[in-house]
């Protein structure tokens, strides 16, 4: 029986090799597809994000241009963006009510790693609802997004960019699917993070666009409708999440093909832009600190 099998193998070795190669490619395709599908499971639905309740959102348009070997460029949002200028904020405020968003690092002791600090006025733009207690008013008060009502009145330890501090919980909101937020009084948020990261505008969209253009907002985006999802921090985190899930041994060999067939970022030269100017950006590498800012 074995002699017949080996004889068949010697005669039809080309078919055997072809079958083996096809199976290998199939396994590689599945190894790539499964992590991608798993990664999309944790991507937040754009219908309910930070700016879903704001009709118009004004954000700095800071991008990085990744140029592949084919010469095509793809613009990708940088995770850290410059703030809006006071002149532009004042111009947009003349069109109607505006809410400034000051986002900054803030994490409760033992809290979620992706916890973020924000000013209380920005809560309505994301559909937050105060479930119990009252809004923060003093310097040492906060509202815990998605927190337990039993926390109200307690003093909690937390860390911000300025160091450790203690704050009293005055209220909690209902849980939202897109972030874990700690809300501070607006004055406290502005002191901890002076830059205006985004502006929720409630005036007519066309008037807002005209005001931005008149204020010299060439590097500023005015977003409405489904475009508002682009201003959410989760949007810029989707690409790093994909690369975190996908094994390097699978996606790295595919970069030469991807960079030739599309504008996908790969081992290439890239340039980055921001309102403050431009700076160099390195290619993909295994070396710590050598990956692109995006």
Backbone torsions as a table, in degrees:
resi	resn	phi	psi	omega
1	UNK	NA	-47.0	179.5
2	UNK	-65.4	-36.8	179.9
3	UNK	-63.0	-37.0	177.5
4	UNK	-66.2	-41.0	179.7
5	UNK	-63.5	-45.2	180.0
6	UNK	-66.7	-36.4	177.9
7	UNK	-64.1	-41.8	177.3
8	UNK	-63.7	-39.2	179.6
9	UNK	-63.4	-40.0	180.0
10	UNK	-67.0	-35.5	-178.4
11	UNK	-77.8	-38.0	-175.0
12	UNK	-114.1	43.5	-177.1
13	UNK	-67.4	-28.4	179.6
14	UNK	-65.4	-43.5	178.7
15	UNK	-64.2	-38.2	179.4
16	UNK	-64.0	-45.3	179.3
17	UNK	-63.9	-41.7	178.9
18	UNK	-61.6	-41.2	178.0
19	UNK	-64.2	-41.6	-179.9
20	UNK	-64.0	-43.6	179.4
21	UNK	-63.6	-41.7	179.5
22	UNK	-62.4	-41.8	177.7
23	UNK	-64.0	-39.9	-180.0
24	UNK	-63.2	-44.0	178.3
25	UNK	-65.2	-36.9	178.0
26	UNK	-63.6	-42.0	177.3
27	UNK	-64.2	-42.3	178.8
28	UNK	-62.9	-39.6	178.6
29	UNK	-63.9	-43.5	178.8
30	UNK	-66.2	-38.0	178.9
31	UNK	-64.0	-29.5	177.7
32	UNK	-82.4	-40.3	-174.6
33	UNK	-70.7	-39.3	-175.9
34	UNK	-61.9	-47.9	177.5
35	UNK	-63.0	-35.0	179.1
36	UNK	-64.4	-45.3	178.8
37	UNK	-64.0	-39.3	179.2
38	UNK	-65.6	-36.7	-179.1
39	UNK	-67.5	-36.9	-178.8
40	UNK	-68.4	-18.5	179.8
41	UNK	-66.1	-25.1	-179.1
42	UNK	-101.7	5.1	177.2
43	UNK	-79.9	131.8	-173.8
44	UNK	-72.2	140.8	175.9
45	UNK	-63.5	126.0	-176.1
46	UNK	-66.5	-12.9	-180.0
47	UNK	-71.0	-20.3	-179.2
48	UNK	-134.8	88.7	178.2
49	UNK	-136.0	-166.4	-169.2
50	UNK	-58.1	-31.3	-173.5
51	UNK	-118.2	23.7	-175.4
52	UNK	-65.9	-22.7	-177.7
53	UNK	-103.1	2.8	178.9
54	UNK	-100.4	125.9	-177.2
55	UNK	-66.4	-34.3	-178.9
56	UNK	-135.9	136.7	178.1
57	UNK	-125.4	130.6	178.7
58	UNK	-112.2	122.3	-177.8
59	UNK	-136.1	152.9	173.6
60	UNK	-64.3	138.4	-179.8
61	UNK	-98.5	83.2	179.8
62	UNK	-105.4	120.9	-175.1
63	UNK	-132.6	163.1	173.1
64	UNK	-121.2	131.4	178.7
65	UNK	-98.3	117.6	178.1
66	UNK	-101.7	118.5	-176.9
67	UNK	-104.7	118.2	179.3
68	UNK	-82.2	178.5	-179.7
69	UNK	-65.8	-20.6	178.7
70	UNK	-80.1	-8.0	-179.5
71	UNK	91.6	-4.4	178.7
72	UNK	-82.0	144.3	-178.1
73	UNK	-115.6	144.8	177.1
74	UNK	-128.8	126.9	-179.5
75	UNK	-88.2	130.8	179.9
76	UNK	-129.0	136.2	-177.9
77	UNK	-69.2	136.2	175.0
78	UNK	-79.5	143.7	-179.1
79	UNK	-66.6	-29.9	178.9
80	UNK	-110.8	124.6	-175.5
81	UNK	-123.6	152.3	177.4
82	UNK	-70.9	156.4	-179.2
83	UNK	-79.7	165.1	176.6
84	UNK	-76.3	143.8	-178.2
85	UNK	-72.3	151.8	177.6
86	UNK	-59.3	-34.7	-179.9
87	UNK	-64.7	-41.1	-179.7
88	UNK	-69.6	-39.6	177.8
89	UNK	-60.8	-42.4	179.5
90	UNK	-66.2	-38.1	179.9
91	UNK	-65.7	-42.7	179.1
92	UNK	-68.7	-36.6	179.4
93	UNK	-62.2	-24.5	179.4
94	UNK	-72.3	-14.2	-179.5
95	UNK	-90.5	-11.1	-178.0
96	UNK	154.4	-170.7	-177.9
97	UNK	-66.3	138.8	177.0
98	UNK	-132.1	154.2	176.0
99	UNK	-128.4	121.1	178.8
100	UNK	-81.5	142.7	176.9
101	UNK	-114.2	120.0	174.8
102	UNK	-113.7	106.9	179.9
103	UNK	-107.0	140.2	-176.2
104	UNK	-158.2	168.0	179.9
105	UNK	-72.0	126.9	175.0
106	UNK	-156.5	124.9	-177.3
107	UNK	-140.6	128.6	175.1
108	UNK	-69.5	153.1	176.2
109	UNK	-62.6	116.4	-176.6
110	UNK	82.1	7.7	-179.0
111	UNK	-82.8	175.2	179.6
112	UNK	-59.2	146.8	-177.5
113	UNK	-67.9	-26.2	-178.3
114	UNK	-96.4	18.5	179.0
115	UNK	-64.3	144.9	-175.7
116	UNK	-138.5	146.5	177.1
117	UNK	-95.8	142.1	-179.3
118	UNK	-147.9	163.4	174.4
119	UNK	-78.9	147.4	-174.1
120	UNK	-62.3	-35.7	-176.3
121	UNK	-61.0	-23.9	-178.3
122	UNK	-78.8	-5.4	-174.5
123	UNK	-64.7	-35.8	-175.1
124	UNK	-67.8	-27.2	-178.0
125	UNK	-66.4	-25.0	179.2
126	UNK	-102.8	7.2	178.4
127	UNK	79.2	20.3	175.2
128	UNK	-66.9	143.8	175.7
129	UNK	-128.3	131.4	178.9
130	UNK	-69.7	114.4	-176.7
131	UNK	-84.8	-31.6	-179.6
132	UNK	-161.0	152.4	177.9
133	UNK	86.3	-154.0	-177.2
134	UNK	-136.7	164.8	178.8
135	UNK	-67.3	158.3	177.7
136	UNK	-73.1	145.3	-179.5
137	UNK	-130.0	-40.8	-177.1
138	UNK	-91.5	170.5	-178.8
139	UNK	-60.6	-33.8	-174.7
140	UNK	-105.5	31.3	179.2
141	UNK	-120.6	152.0	177.5
142	UNK	-153.6	162.7	173.9
143	UNK	-116.8	131.7	-177.7
144	UNK	-93.9	118.5	177.5
145	UNK	-68.6	125.5	-179.3
146	UNK	68.2	21.4	-176.8
147	UNK	-85.1	168.4	177.7
148	UNK	-83.2	137.3	-179.7
149	UNK	-60.3	-21.5	179.0
150	UNK	-67.2	-14.9	179.9
151	UNK	-76.4	-19.2	-176.0
152	UNK	-60.5	129.0	-179.2
153	UNK	93.5	-12.4	-179.2
154	UNK	-86.7	150.3	173.8
155	UNK	-96.0	125.5	-177.1
156	UNK	-117.6	146.4	175.6
157	UNK	-88.4	136.6	177.3
158	UNK	-147.5	167.1	179.9
159	UNK	-124.7	133.4	174.8
160	UNK	-122.8	-177.9	179.4
161	UNK	-63.3	-19.7	179.2
162	UNK	-93.3	-2.8	178.3
163	UNK	122.1	-177.3	179.8
164	UNK	-71.4	150.8	178.5
165	UNK	-156.6	170.1	177.0
166	UNK	-120.4	138.3	180.0
167	UNK	-138.8	150.4	179.1
168	UNK	-96.6	131.6	179.8
169	UNK	-79.5	120.0	179.5
170	UNK	-102.4	-13.5	-179.1
171	UNK	-171.9	170.9	176.6
172	UNK	-137.7	151.3	176.9
173	UNK	-108.4	169.2	172.2
174	UNK	-67.6	156.5	-178.3
175	UNK	-73.9	140.8	176.3
176	UNK	-120.3	155.5	-174.0
177	UNK	-85.5	-5.9	-169.0
178	UNK	-108.8	-12.4	179.0
179	UNK	-166.3	165.4	173.0
180	UNK	-115.4	104.1	-172.2
181	UNK	-110.3	148.3	169.2
182	UNK	-115.7	119.7	-176.2
183	UNK	-99.1	127.1	177.9
184	UNK	-109.6	167.5	172.7
185	UNK	-59.5	147.1	-176.1
186	UNK	-55.6	-41.4	-179.4
187	UNK	-65.2	-37.9	178.7
188	UNK	-67.3	-43.1	179.0
189	UNK	-63.0	-40.3	179.5
190	UNK	-67.4	-31.2	178.2
191	UNK	-74.4	-40.2	-179.0
192	UNK	-73.0	-29.8	179.5
193	UNK	-142.2	87.7	-174.8
194	UNK	-62.2	-29.0	-177.0
195	UNK	-67.7	138.7	175.0
196	UNK	-88.1	106.0	-175.3
197	UNK	-75.5	-28.5	179.5
198	UNK	-162.5	163.6	-177.5
199	UNK	-135.1	120.4	173.6
200	UNK	-89.5	118.2	-176.6
201	UNK	-110.9	136.9	-177.4
202	UNK	-112.9	10.1	174.9
203	UNK	-86.8	177.5	177.9
204	UNK	-59.2	137.2	-175.6
205	UNK	-59.3	-42.0	-178.7
206	UNK	-65.4	-38.3	177.8
207	UNK	-65.2	-38.3	178.2
208	UNK	-63.8	-43.8	179.0
209	UNK	-61.4	-42.3	178.4
210	UNK	-63.7	-40.8	179.9
211	UNK	-65.4	-40.7	178.6
212	UNK	-64.1	-43.6	179.5
213	UNK	-64.1	-41.2	179.9
214	UNK	-67.1	-27.9	-179.3
215	UNK	-87.5	8.3	178.8
216	UNK	76.9	34.2	-177.9
217	UNK	-88.1	56.4	179.4
218	UNK	-66.4	-28.5	-179.1
219	UNK	-105.0	31.6	-177.6
220	UNK	-125.5	139.0	179.4
221	UNK	-106.7	137.5	174.0
222	UNK	-109.3	113.0	-171.4
223	UNK	-111.7	137.7	175.5
224	UNK	-136.5	165.9	176.5
225	UNK	56.9	-137.9	-178.6
226	UNK	-68.3	-16.8	178.6
227	UNK	-63.6	-23.3	-176.6
228	UNK	-61.3	-25.3	179.2
229	UNK	-62.8	-25.0	-179.8
230	UNK	-66.8	-20.4	179.8
231	UNK	-85.9	-6.6	-178.5
232	UNK	-80.8	137.6	180.0
233	UNK	-57.2	-27.6	-178.5
234	UNK	-66.5	-26.2	-179.4
235	UNK	-63.5	-44.6	-179.2
236	UNK	-75.3	-11.9	-179.8
237	UNK	-92.7	-5.6	-177.0
238	UNK	-64.8	-41.8	-178.9
239	UNK	-66.1	-47.9	176.1
240	UNK	-59.6	-33.6	179.7
241	UNK	-65.6	-37.1	179.8
242	UNK	-65.8	-45.0	-178.4
243	UNK	-69.3	-27.3	178.1
244	UNK	-70.2	-34.0	-179.0
245	UNK	-80.9	-33.1	-172.3
246	UNK	-86.1	127.0	179.8
247	UNK	-61.4	138.0	179.0
248	UNK	-59.0	-35.2	-177.6
249	UNK	-64.8	-19.5	-179.4
250	UNK	-91.8	-49.7	-172.5
251	UNK	-85.7	-21.9	-178.4
252	UNK	-64.6	-44.5	178.9
253	UNK	-63.8	-19.6	-177.8
254	UNK	-82.6	-12.8	-175.1
255	UNK	-61.1	-42.8	179.6
256	UNK	-57.8	-38.2	179.3
257	UNK	-70.3	-44.6	-178.6
258	UNK	-63.3	-40.9	-177.0
259	UNK	-69.6	-23.8	177.6
260	UNK	-84.4	-34.2	-174.0
261	UNK	-90.2	-16.0	-178.7
262	UNK	-152.7	-172.9	179.5
263	UNK	-96.7	23.0	-179.8
264	UNK	-64.0	141.5	-179.8
265	UNK	-68.7	134.3	179.5
266	UNK	-151.8	-160.7	176.4
267	UNK	-63.9	100.4	-173.8
268	UNK	-156.3	-180.0	173.0
269	UNK	-94.6	147.6	178.9
270	UNK	-145.6	154.9	178.0
271	UNK	-127.9	147.2	-178.7
272	UNK	-122.9	149.0	-176.7
273	UNK	-129.0	152.1	171.6
274	UNK	-155.9	175.1	179.9
275	UNK	-64.1	-25.1	-177.7
276	UNK	-85.0	-13.5	-178.7
277	UNK	140.8	-152.2	-178.4
278	UNK	-133.3	158.0	179.8
279	UNK	-150.4	157.8	-177.6
280	UNK	-72.8	156.4	178.0
281	UNK	-137.6	135.1	-175.1
282	UNK	-87.6	172.8	178.1
283	UNK	-87.2	-179.4	179.9
284	UNK	-67.5	138.4	-177.1
285	UNK	-157.5	158.1	175.5
286	UNK	-85.1	-11.2	-176.4
287	UNK	-72.9	136.8	179.7
288	UNK	-58.9	134.9	177.0
289	UNK	79.2	6.1	-176.3
290	UNK	-101.4	4.1	-179.2
291	UNK	-86.7	160.8	-178.4
292	UNK	-65.2	156.3	-178.6
293	UNK	-65.4	-26.6	-179.9
294	UNK	-78.9	NA	NA
